[in-house]
């Protein structure tokens, strides 16, 4: 990560130089200002991680400078340094926004201790912002569950890529877990202890896109009442996940391209360039190559994002994971809705395994929660599946593939009554689903009771 930058504001050159030498030896980057006006100019032109402010200066006293800085930036840490230290000065400095107070004379270790403590305060403030956002976004979040070959191969490749800083593009149908894969890559990477910030590009208002991603300064636009950090600064040292990247317009794509290429951002309303150290992962359920051909997505941005590509498999291609997913969701939602110990019958689970799940894992998750809510007994049964309204449609699993049930020619051979024709068709449907009456009834568009009565009448 880049060296942390410190601004030292003091009219005494010996103090400025002494502080700078001590801090530079510990790897900090220092800039010096002799007056308050010079300090404010530097703060307008560049970013700093901490400001050391002297109390007595010829133009703007330290307390006024602290107040001025705090109005511009609510997060930057400030330390008051003075030879005129009194309890009153310390209290007033803290009231105006200083984070710490260091009286002269001080030795190098005291200076380093205060600087490190104050920088830690800033880090805790940023982590607090990050954690608040993460708690909001983690509501209802699930982890990656399954042991199918398709999933295990995907995760193995993800672990290898995680050890690099390569930009990643994840494609796949909605509900297949693109966001979970992005978080998995982050958690397997050396950046795992830094923030993972997720941005849903489909919900961002274009006029606020830059502010959300890059931040803004006070007064940049109507409603900008204070400085705000963008997602890229909040994620510094970690990962930014740009979900549904295909939904941003061409103008915003150009601005995003510059950030991807140079890892630099400029807050809205400011001319200062801020370096950010982030890994970028993007995701979409659209075909970006087609979008490029149609002129809806920049080719240069596509190539910058598509350094390493992953495609999340749909649930229909990893059906062996359905029992594990159902078990996980059952435990999770049983706890959430106060239904401990709730289980599912084997024949009911077989129906879920046979469904094609067009909405993928997300659809299965929502469906299991619905079952947990409406099931009245301690075990989810076939009747519960039927009552839940699972839209099985007219398809079934034959030979491992989803196929429509067709009436074969031999059913129509000879002249038979409608009742006999119906009997033959029903038997054929039953055979296609391995004798599962509930699934057969759903395919036929009737309820199980009606099917049972028909079979009894026919002696089947």
RAPE-V836874 format. One record per residue. N is the residue number from 1. PSI is psi in radians with two decimals (* if undefined). OMEGA is omega in degrees with one decimal (999 if undefined). Layout:
BEGIN
N,PSI,OMEGA
N,PSI,OMEGA
END
This chain:
BEGIN
1,2.65,178.3
2,2.68,178.1
3,2.51,177.7
4,2.44,-171.5
5,2.34,-177.4
6,2.31,175.0
7,2.16,-179.6
8,2.05,-176.8
9,1.92,-178.6
10,2.41,-179.0
11,-0.10,178.3
12,1.93,-177.4
13,-0.54,-179.9
14,-0.71,178.9
15,-0.80,-179.4
16,-0.84,-176.7
17,-0.69,-180.0
18,-0.80,178.7
19,-0.77,-177.6
20,-0.74,-179.2
21,-0.79,-179.8
22,-0.78,-175.4
23,-0.66,179.3
24,-0.60,178.5
25,-0.45,178.1
26,0.18,173.7
27,0.09,178.4
28,2.65,173.7
29,2.20,-173.3
30,2.51,168.4
31,2.65,-174.4
32,2.54,175.7
33,2.34,-177.8
34,-0.47,-176.9
35,2.92,177.3
36,-0.70,-179.9
37,-0.72,178.0
38,-0.67,179.0
39,-0.78,-179.6
40,-0.62,177.8
41,-0.76,178.9
42,-0.65,178.6
43,-0.52,175.8
44,-0.52,-173.2
45,-0.37,-173.4
46,2.92,178.8
47,2.52,176.2
48,2.67,178.9
49,-0.36,179.6
50,2.60,177.8
51,2.24,173.7
52,2.13,-171.3
53,2.23,174.9
54,2.61,-179.0
55,-0.80,-174.8
56,2.01,176.7
57,2.75,-171.4
58,-0.52,-175.2
59,-1.02,180.0
60,2.16,179.8
61,2.83,-173.2
62,-0.66,-179.3
63,-0.74,177.6
64,-0.64,179.6
65,-0.72,177.1
66,-0.80,179.6
67,-0.73,-179.4
68,-0.77,180.0
69,-0.75,-176.7
70,-0.56,176.2
71,-0.53,-179.6
72,-0.62,-173.7
73,2.06,-175.5
74,-0.19,-174.1
75,-0.42,-174.2
76,2.24,-179.6
77,2.49,-179.0
78,2.33,175.7
79,2.20,176.4
80,2.18,177.0
81,2.21,-178.0
82,2.62,173.0
83,-0.10,-176.9
84,0.65,-173.7
85,2.15,171.9
86,2.86,177.3
87,-0.69,-178.4
88,-0.76,178.9
89,-0.74,-179.7
90,-0.81,-179.9
91,-0.76,-179.3
92,-0.70,178.9
93,-0.75,178.8
94,-0.68,-179.8
95,-0.61,-178.3
96,-0.16,174.6
97,0.05,176.6
98,2.58,179.9
99,-0.42,-178.3
100,3.01,-173.2
101,2.24,-177.7
102,1.89,-178.5
103,2.50,172.5
104,2.63,-6.4
105,2.69,177.9
106,2.68,178.5
107,2.92,-176.6
108,-0.68,-178.0
109,-0.64,176.8
110,-0.75,178.9
111,-0.85,-178.8
112,-0.69,-179.4
113,-0.77,-179.2
114,-0.73,179.3
115,-0.82,-179.7
116,-0.70,179.6
117,-0.70,-178.3
118,-0.68,176.4
119,-0.62,177.2
120,-0.61,177.0
121,-0.73,178.0
122,-0.77,-179.5
123,-0.70,178.5
124,-0.64,177.8
125,-0.76,178.4
126,-0.72,179.2
127,-0.62,178.4
128,-0.78,175.9
129,-0.78,-178.4
130,-0.79,-177.9
131,-0.65,177.1
132,-0.74,179.3
133,-0.71,-179.1
134,-0.71,178.4
135,-0.66,178.2
136,-0.70,-175.4
137,-0.39,-175.8
138,-0.08,179.2
139,2.08,179.0
140,0.13,-178.0
141,2.54,178.4
142,2.84,176.4
143,2.98,179.6
144,2.18,-177.2
145,2.36,175.8
146,2.79,176.2
147,0.42,177.1
148,2.73,179.4
149,-0.69,-179.1
150,-0.74,-178.4
151,-0.76,-178.4
152,-0.65,177.9
153,-0.72,178.9
154,-0.78,-177.8
155,-0.60,177.8
156,-0.74,178.4
157,-0.64,179.5
158,-0.67,179.5
159,-0.65,178.9
160,-0.78,-179.3
161,-0.54,-177.3
162,-0.47,-177.8
163,-0.13,177.5
164,3.08,174.7
165,0.29,-176.1
166,2.50,172.4
167,2.46,-173.9
168,2.42,173.1
169,2.16,-179.7
170,2.16,176.5
171,2.87,-180.0
172,2.87,-179.7
173,2.79,175.9
174,2.42,176.4
175,0.14,-178.0
176,-0.04,174.9
177,0.60,179.7
178,-0.72,178.8
179,-0.65,178.1
180,-0.66,177.8
181,-0.69,178.3
182,-0.78,179.1
183,-0.64,178.6
184,-0.77,178.3
185,-0.75,178.4
186,-0.80,-175.3
187,-0.35,177.4
188,0.00,-173.8
189,2.92,175.1
190,-0.22,-180.0
191,0.13,-169.6
192,-0.47,-179.0
193,-0.07,177.4
194,2.95,-175.0
195,2.59,167.4
196,1.92,-175.8
197,2.12,-179.0
198,2.37,179.2
199,2.08,176.3
200,1.73,-175.2
201,-0.37,-178.1
202,-0.32,-177.7
203,-0.08,-177.5
204,2.26,173.8
205,2.23,-176.6
206,-0.68,-177.7
207,-0.36,-179.7
208,0.06,-176.8
209,-0.86,-178.5
210,-0.72,-179.6
211,-0.74,-179.4
212,-0.73,-175.8
213,-0.71,-171.4
214,-0.17,-179.3
215,3.06,177.3
216,2.88,176.4
217,2.78,-179.8
218,2.29,178.1
219,0.10,-178.2
220,-0.55,178.6
221,2.97,179.9
222,2.19,-179.0
223,-0.17,178.3
224,1.44,-173.5
225,-0.16,177.5
226,2.88,175.9
227,2.53,179.6
228,2.33,174.8
229,2.43,176.6
230,3.07,-177.5
231,-0.64,-177.6
232,-0.68,177.3
233,-0.66,177.9
234,-0.54,-177.7
235,0.14,-175.0
236,2.21,-176.3
237,-0.20,-176.6
238,-2.35,-172.4
239,2.40,170.4
240,2.18,178.3
241,1.99,-179.1
242,1.69,-177.1
243,2.55,-178.8
244,0.90,-175.9
245,-0.43,-177.4
246,-0.22,-174.1
247,-0.06,179.7
248,2.59,-175.4
249,3.01,-172.9
250,-0.65,179.4
251,-0.76,179.7
252,-0.54,175.6
253,-0.68,179.7
254,-0.71,-179.7
255,-0.63,178.3
256,-0.63,179.2
257,-0.75,-179.0
258,-0.67,179.7
259,-0.73,-179.8
260,-0.70,-177.0
261,-0.78,-169.1
262,-0.18,-177.3
263,0.77,176.4
264,2.49,176.3
265,2.75,174.6
266,2.12,179.1
267,2.56,176.9
268,2.27,-180.0
269,0.03,-178.8
270,2.75,175.4
271,0.02,-178.9
272,2.36,176.9
273,2.27,-179.4
274,2.20,176.6
275,2.41,176.2
276,2.44,179.3
277,1.61,-177.0
278,2.67,168.3
279,2.39,-177.0
280,2.22,172.8
281,2.22,179.4
282,2.72,180.0
283,2.66,176.8
284,2.66,172.2
285,0.13,178.4
286,2.88,175.2
287,1.74,-175.8
288,-0.56,177.8
289,-0.73,176.9
290,-0.69,178.2
291,-0.64,176.7
292,-0.80,-179.8
293,-0.58,-179.2
294,0.01,177.5
295,0.27,-178.9
296,-0.18,-180.0
297,2.37,-177.0
298,2.29,180.0
299,-0.69,-178.4
300,-0.65,177.0
301,-0.69,178.2
302,-0.81,-178.7
303,-0.58,177.8
304,-0.62,-178.8
305,-0.55,-171.7
306,0.70,178.4
307,-0.86,173.9
308,2.24,-175.5
309,2.42,173.7
310,2.60,172.4
311,2.09,-179.7
312,2.28,-176.9
313,2.50,174.9
314,2.77,-176.2
315,-0.52,-179.9
316,-0.33,177.7
317,0.03,177.4
318,0.87,-175.2
319,-0.38,178.0
320,-0.25,177.7
321,-0.19,-174.8
322,-0.79,178.5
323,-0.71,178.9
324,-0.72,179.3
325,-0.77,179.0
326,-0.77,179.2
327,-0.75,-179.7
328,-0.83,-178.8
329,-0.63,177.4
330,-0.82,-179.9
331,-0.73,-176.9
332,-0.83,-176.0
333,-0.42,174.3
334,-0.71,177.6
335,-0.75,-177.9
336,-0.70,-173.8
337,0.26,175.6
338,0.68,179.0
339,1.02,-175.7
340,2.50,175.0
341,0.09,-179.0
342,2.33,-179.5
343,3.14,178.4
344,2.39,-179.9
345,2.67,-176.2
346,-0.77,-178.0
347,-0.52,175.4
348,-0.71,177.4
349,-0.65,178.7
350,-0.63,177.9
351,-0.74,179.2
352,-0.62,178.2
353,-0.49,-178.0
354,-0.25,-178.8
355,2.59,-174.7
356,-0.16,172.9
357,1.22,179.2
358,-0.44,177.8
359,0.10,173.8
360,-2.63,-173.1
361,-0.61,-180.0
362,-0.70,178.2
363,-0.74,178.1
364,-0.73,179.0
365,-0.88,-179.0
366,-0.64,-179.0
367,-0.75,179.3
368,-0.68,177.5
369,-0.68,178.0
370,-0.71,177.3
371,-0.75,-179.6
372,-0.70,-177.4
373,-0.74,-170.6
374,-0.24,177.8
375,2.31,-175.7
376,-0.37,-179.3
377,-3.07,-179.3
378,-0.03,179.7
379,2.30,177.3
380,2.14,-175.0
381,3.09,175.7
382,-0.64,178.0
383,-0.68,178.3
384,-0.69,177.6
385,-0.76,-179.3
386,-0.76,-178.5
387,-0.41,-176.7
388,-0.23,177.0
389,0.65,177.1
390,2.10,-174.4
391,1.34,-176.6
392,-0.39,179.1
393,-2.67,-178.9
394,0.54,-179.4
395,2.69,177.9
396,2.96,-178.3
397,2.04,179.0
398,2.09,179.4
399,0.51,177.0
400,-0.01,-179.1
401,2.71,177.2
402,2.06,-179.8
403,2.54,174.0
404,2.61,176.8
405,2.06,179.8
406,2.59,173.4
407,2.03,-176.7
408,2.79,-174.3
409,-0.62,-175.7
410,-0.31,176.1
411,-0.47,-174.1
412,0.02,-178.8
413,2.28,179.4
414,2.88,178.9
415,2.05,-179.1
416,2.87,178.1
417,2.83,177.1
418,-0.63,-179.8
419,-0.73,178.7
420,-0.68,178.2
421,-0.70,177.9
422,-0.73,-179.3
423,-0.79,-178.8
424,-0.71,-178.6
425,-0.75,-179.9
426,-0.75,179.0
427,-0.72,179.6
428,-0.73,178.4
429,-0.74,178.6
430,-0.73,178.7
431,-0.67,-176.3
432,-0.41,-179.4
433,0.35,176.4
434,0.49,177.5
435,0.13,-179.7
436,1.84,-173.9
437,-0.63,-179.7
438,-0.78,179.3
439,-0.69,178.3
440,-0.74,179.7
441,-0.70,178.8
442,-0.69,178.4
443,-0.60,-179.4
444,-0.22,179.5
445,0.44,178.1
446,2.93,178.2
447,2.91,-175.7
448,-0.62,-179.0
449,-0.76,178.3
450,-0.74,179.5
451,-0.75,-180.0
452,-0.71,179.4
453,-0.70,179.2
454,-0.79,-178.4
455,-0.65,178.5
456,-0.72,-179.5
457,-0.61,-179.3
458,-0.12,-179.5
459,0.50,-179.5
460,*,999
END
